[in-house]
């Protein structure tokens, strides 16, 4: 007697390792694409100053944040290391990026997972407890700092950062 087993989950690639962080460039905090392009010399001072080791040079040697490597603590060391007018520490917020949860999220598909919620230093993630979205992950964009602690933690790569205006909670 032969038993045929079908384990489709065994064939699922958990994280999209084929895409490079450069496909979704996020510039360092307190910068803009304009300030990077107009003033950054590509000296890498900010990259070397980052204690979290999350700043990387792109193909033009301009810095971007690689949240797959970790989170931003907003320590300002990158900004203080830069001798050019690239960083603007006078900005009230380091950037407008907020966490977004994709529909592929395990929790949103009935598989218990709260890793994003567990690692969030400001408790911006919550699990809906009632209504049509019961069990789904919701991000409170008022609380989310965009630090990225949730990005590398997600086993499916379902959490990313997007530039969003401050608004209502974002749900997948």
C-alpha positions, 0 to 999 in steps of 0.5 A: 500500500502506497501513501501519497502525501502532498505538502504544498507548504514545503514548496513555499519560499518563505521570504522573497530572497530574489529581490534586493533591498535596492528594489525598494530604496528607503533613504536614511532618516531625516533625508529626502531623495532630493537631498541625497541626489543634490548633496550626497557625495557618496563618501559613506560617512553615514554608512560607517557611522550607523551602529545598527549596520543597516545603511548600505550604499546603492549602485551610485554609492548613495545611502539607503536603509536595509531593513532586512539587516535590522531596525533604525534606532534614530540615534542620529549618528548617520546625520552627525557624521555627514558633512554635507547638507543631506540630513535635516535634523530640524524635521519633526519626524525622521520620515513618513514611512510606516509599516504595512502588512501584506495579505500574505501575512500568516496571522491574516491567513489563520496561522498564529503569528505575532512576531511583528507585534512582539518586536515592535518597540512602540506597540503599533501592531494589534490583532483585531478581536472582533468584526469581519477582520477578527484575527487580522493584524492592524498597524496603528500609523499614529504609533508606528515610527517606521523603525523597521523592527518588524520587517526582518522579523516577518518570516514571509516578508509580509511586512514592509515600510511605505511612505504614508501620510499619517492616517487611520490604522493600516490593515492588510 
